[in-house]
Amino acid sequence: MASRLRLQPLRLSIGWKVAWNSFYELDPPTDRKSGDWLYFSEDLLLLANTSARVLLDVSWRPYGRKGRFVLSVVNWLGVGEMPEQWERPMIQVRTRSRKRVVRQLDAWLDPDRDWAALKRRARDAQAEPLRVTYVRSQKLYEATVD
């Protein structure tokens, strides 16, 4: 299989750099015993834009047949603050379709993409207080009334 595999072509615009790439032109296998599962891991593709301070990550999670491609847009801050940003991506898309991954990457890699506006919206959304919802059931009501 490895001899016929090619890396997935990407349309990178100015400012984007490839940190690593093991994202192949390969759809998820249908056979659970296929050796192709070796090409579906958590670290498929990482793109960085230093001027926009944005990271685009493509991974496959969880490993195996039940997994999905997970595309994440991460606000690229200082080194010490990055773990928190990975836990709260600005955008995250999950799909089993490699073609959808490529279409989404094309949209995100568009040179006219306004990352500053997205960062402002993400920052404002994080500043809002959490909305708490309660389950309304007789059992829960009785437990809290006592």
C-alpha positions as CSV (number, residue, x, y, z in Angstrom):
1,M,0.0,0.0,0.0
2,A,2.7,2.5,0.9
3,S,4.1,2.6,-2.6
4,R,0.9,4.0,-4.1
5,L,0.2,6.5,-1.3
6,R,0.6,10.2,-1.9
7,L,0.3,13.1,0.5
8,Q,-3.0,14.9,0.2
9,P,-2.4,18.0,-2.0
10,L,-3.1,21.3,-0.2
11,R,-3.6,24.8,-1.4
12,L,-1.4,26.8,1.0
13,S,-1.6,30.6,0.6
14,I,1.2,33.0,1.7
15,G,2.0,32.9,5.4
16,W,1.2,29.2,6.0
17,K,3.9,26.7,6.9
18,V,3.7,23.0,7.3
19,A,4.9,21.9,10.7
20,W,4.2,18.2,9.9
21,N,2.3,16.3,7.3
22,S,1.2,12.7,7.3
23,F,-2.2,13.4,5.8
24,Y,-2.5,11.0,2.8
25,E,-4.9,10.7,-0.1
26,L,-6.5,7.8,1.7
27,D,-10.1,7.4,2.9
28,P,-10.8,5.5,6.1
29,P,-10.8,1.8,5.4
30,T,-14.0,-0.2,5.7
31,D,-12.1,-3.4,6.8
32,R,-11.2,-3.4,10.4
33,K,-8.1,-5.6,9.7
34,S,-6.8,-3.3,7.0
35,G,-3.2,-2.3,7.3
36,D,-4.3,1.2,6.2
37,W,-5.3,2.0,9.7
38,L,-1.7,2.7,10.4
39,Y,-2.1,6.0,8.4
40,F,-4.8,7.3,10.7
41,S,-3.3,8.8,13.9
42,E,-3.7,11.8,16.1
43,D,-0.9,13.7,14.3
44,L,-1.9,13.9,10.7
45,L,-1.3,17.6,9.8
46,L,-0.3,20.8,11.5
47,L,-0.2,24.1,9.7
48,A,1.0,27.4,11.2
49,N,0.4,31.0,10.2
50,T,2.9,33.2,12.0
51,S,1.4,36.5,11.0
52,A,-2.2,35.5,11.9
53,R,-1.0,33.5,14.9
54,V,-3.2,30.6,14.1
55,L,-2.6,26.8,14.0
56,L,-4.7,24.4,11.9
57,D,-4.6,20.8,13.2
58,V,-5.9,17.6,11.5
59,S,-6.1,14.4,13.6
60,W,-7.9,11.1,13.7
61,R,-9.5,10.4,17.0
62,P,-10.0,7.9,18.6
63,Y,-7.7,5.5,16.8
64,G,-9.5,2.8,14.8
65,R,-12.8,2.3,13.1
66,K,-14.8,4.5,15.4
67,G,-12.6,7.5,14.8
68,R,-13.2,10.7,12.9
69,F,-11.1,13.4,11.3
70,V,-10.9,16.2,13.8
71,L,-10.0,19.6,12.4
72,S,-9.1,22.3,14.9
73,V,-8.3,26.0,14.6
74,V,-6.2,27.1,17.6
75,N,-5.3,30.6,18.7
76,W,-1.5,30.6,18.7
77,L,-0.4,32.3,21.8
78,G,2.8,32.2,23.8
79,V,4.4,28.9,24.5
80,G,3.4,28.7,28.1
81,E,-0.3,29.3,27.3
82,M,-0.7,26.8,24.5
83,P,-2.1,23.8,26.4
84,E,-5.1,25.8,27.4
85,Q,-5.7,26.9,23.8
86,W,-5.6,23.3,22.5
87,E,-8.3,22.4,24.9
88,R,-10.5,25.3,23.6
89,P,-10.1,25.5,19.9
90,M,-11.8,28.5,18.2
91,I,-13.4,26.2,15.6
92,Q,-13.6,22.4,15.6
93,V,-15.0,20.2,12.8
94,R,-15.5,16.4,13.0
95,T,-16.1,14.2,9.9
96,R,-15.3,10.8,8.4
97,S,-15.0,12.3,5.0
98,R,-11.5,13.1,3.7
99,K,-13.0,15.3,0.9
100,R,-14.8,17.4,3.5
101,V,-11.5,17.8,5.4
102,V,-9.9,19.1,2.2
103,R,-12.9,21.5,1.4
104,Q,-12.7,22.9,5.0
105,L,-8.9,23.4,4.8
106,D,-9.3,25.2,1.5
107,A,-11.8,27.6,3.1
108,W,-9.5,28.1,6.1
109,L,-6.4,28.6,4.0
110,D,-8.1,31.2,1.8
111,P,-5.8,34.3,1.8
112,D,-8.8,36.6,2.4
113,R,-9.8,34.8,5.6
114,D,-10.2,37.3,8.5
115,W,-8.6,35.5,11.4
116,A,-8.5,38.6,13.6
117,A,-12.3,38.9,13.4
118,L,-12.7,35.2,14.3
119,K,-10.3,35.7,17.3
120,R,-12.4,38.6,18.5
121,R,-15.6,36.6,18.3
122,A,-14.0,33.7,20.1
123,R,-12.6,35.9,22.8
124,D,-16.0,37.6,23.3
125,A,-17.8,34.2,23.4
126,Q,-15.4,33.0,26.1
127,A,-16.1,36.1,28.2
128,E,-19.9,35.3,28.4
129,P,-21.0,33.5,31.6
130,L,-22.0,29.9,31.3
131,R,-25.7,29.2,31.0
132,V,-26.7,26.6,33.5
133,T,-29.6,24.3,32.7
134,Y,-31.2,22.0,35.1
135,V,-33.0,18.7,34.5
136,R,-36.6,19.1,35.4
137,S,-37.8,15.8,36.8
138,Q,-39.9,15.0,39.8
139,K,-37.0,12.9,41.3
140,L,-34.6,15.8,41.1
141,Y,-37.2,18.3,42.4
142,E,-37.9,16.1,45.4
143,A,-34.2,15.7,46.2
144,T,-33.6,19.4,46.3
145,V,-36.8,20.4,48.1
146,D,-36.0,18.5,51.4
